[in-house]
Amino acid sequence: MTLNPLEMLKRELDAVRARVDGLRVQANLGKKELRDAVEELRTKIEPGYEKAKKTLGEAAATGARESQAVAKSLMAGWDEVRRTYRSYSEKAKE
């Protein structure tokens, strides 16, 4: 199964988030220097992570809307092809 680019990005972001969360657990175990490193990492990663998650959600929603519009357009095109075929078919019978 091939993942689409949005799913791949989402998984990568989740992996980064999981790593940060793992570091937080270690920090809570009392490692002062790790606490400092985690905090620095959080301040650098957290804003970008939240922005990327929001952007991915918006992209997915936009893609869904655009897919629906394309599907409607294709259905309308097929309906026109069917009408044209029937029209020519009826004329051929005459």
N, C-alpha and C positions, 0 to 999 in steps of 0.2 A: 504494500500500500504506500503510495507516494503522498507525502504531505504537501499541501499548498504553502506558498511562501508565508502567508499570514499565520498559519498553524506552526510553521517552523520558528518564526520569530516569537510567537507566544510561548512555545516550549523553551526557547533559549532564555527568554525573560524570566520564566518560572524557575529555570535552573539557577540563574543568577540570584533570584530572590531566595531560593532554598539554601544556597551557599551562604548568603548573608544571614539568614535565619540560623543556620548551623553555627556560624561564628558567634552569633548572639548567645546561643546556648552555652558555648564554651566560655564566653565572657562572663556569663552569670555564674559560672563555676569558680570565679574568683581570680582570673588572670588579668591583672590590671593593665599590662601592656596590650593585651588582646582587646580589652575594652576600648582603649584609645584607638586602636587600629580599626575596630568595628565601627566606632562612631564616625571616624574620618571617612571610611568606606560608605557608610550609610548616607552621610551628607552629600557625597559625590554621586552615589547610585540612585538613591531613593527618588529624587525629583525626575531624573531621566526615565526611571522605571515607570513611575506613575504616568508621565506624559506618553511614553511608548504604549502602555496598556490602553490608554484612552484613544490614542491614534489608531491602534489596531481594532478596537471596538468600532470606531467610526468607519474605518475602511471596510470592515466586514458588513456593517449595516448598509453602507453605500453600495457595496458589491451586490448585496441581496436585492436592493431596490433596482439597481441597473439590470440585474439578471431577470427580474420580473418584467421590466420594460422590454428587454430583448425578447423574452418569451411571448409577450403580448404581440409584439411586432411580427414575430415569426408566425404565430397563429393567424394573424390577420393576413399575412402573405399567403399562407397555405389555403385559407378560405378563398382568397381571390383566385388562386390557381385552380381550386376545385370548381368555383363558379365558371371560370373561363373554360375549363375542360368540359363541363356539363353543357355549356352553351355551344361549343364546337361539336360536341357529341350529338346534341339535338339537331343542329344544322346538318350534320352528316347524314342523319336518318331521313331528312326531307328529300 
